[in-house]
Amino acid sequence: MAVPLLDLRAQHAGIRDEVVGEMMRVVDDQAFILGAPVERLENAIAELSQTRFAIGCANGTDAILLALRAFDVKAGDEVVTSPFTFFATAGAIHNVGARPVFADIDPDTFNILPQAAAAAVTAKTIAVMPVDLFGQIAAVDTIRAAIPDLPIIEDAAQTIGASRTIGGKKTMAGETATIGTFSFFPSKNLGGYGDGGMMVTQDEGIATRLRRLRVHGGMKTYYHEEVGYNSRLDALQAAVLLAKLPHLESWSAARRKNAEYYNAAFADSSDVRIPFIDPANVSIYNQYTLRVTRRDELQQHLKSRGIGNSVYYPLPLHLQPCFAYLGYSEGAFPESEKAALEVLSLPVYPELQQSQLDEVIEAVKEFYGN
């Protein structure tokens, strides 16, 4: 039985009429850029993230880029972030002219270690950018306590709808950062039918500037207070996301249920280490990521059985050729480097059937002779 890593067709089959209905309203209105659907989505995401403001943009990478620009990050500045994440995080820092400064990860959660982030701060540091990896929120609260005077940009591309309990209070992804950034790439828990992004904040002044930056730096047509970008969220993508948003909570709950099923099956394996979720967190399992022995061989075995899998991420950012100019060498961030050799993500999407889960489990156990 073939089991894909992600099956968007299965998701679409259950919500097709809802999505098409929302999209056709936009088509009939013939208003495709920003407008009412985007405003409705922004209000809904602000409510979900428990923030005062949400600002849509073209994609998740632009969300990070615009957030950096909102703090006037420029050449000569430094931004502290994780080396174990998708390229866009550090790429956006580079593209505003600043220098990415990396800090190693917690080997359990894969998120940046707050004490390592604090130690990486220098007189040139202008912001800290923790990444919420694989569906659980980074310790933004601990980072803020350690570095109270710097803005925090939370790359929450993988955690929309995830929560973290701080001091007995439930907080949401993006809520406690200065700016939180989301991606609506199709593979996300809340994915569009193309690219899309969102920024959230509690600060009205920051929200106003983000809205200006996304439309060439001007709030009034043909008048520009600064040089900005063309990074507007399409109304069609907003329509898709509005149709899907009511399902997000149940989809994330189904992912957690699938993860628990895997956890029970792999709990006693000496070759497989199941994901660790910080007790303060409720993960949305954007990925179900194991640490395994003989990772590359296991990956090939699963491929031969028709079982989808992927490595997020095979080469830490500090070892990427394009960042050689930063001067890092192998061994600089041992936990990130070790994770890159051991991680393997398995199918966890909500529409998985138990027979498919069993197929994945059987294949992994067969490889290890269990």
Secondary structure by P-SEA (a helix, b strand, c coil): cccccccaaaaaaacaaaaaaaaaaaaaaccccccaaaaaaaaaaaaaacccbbbbcccaaaaaaaaaaaacccccbbbbbbccccccaaaaaaaacbbbbbbbcccccccccaaaaaaaccccccbbbbbbccccccaaaaaaaacccbbbbbcccccccbbbbcccccccccccccbbbbbccccccccccccccccccccaaaaaaaaaaaccccccccccccccccbbbbaaaaaaaaaaccaaaaaaaaaaaaaaaaaaaacccccccccccccccccccccccccccaaaaaaaaaaaacbbbbbccccccccccccccccccccccaaaaaaaaccccccccccccaaaaaaaaaaaaaaacc
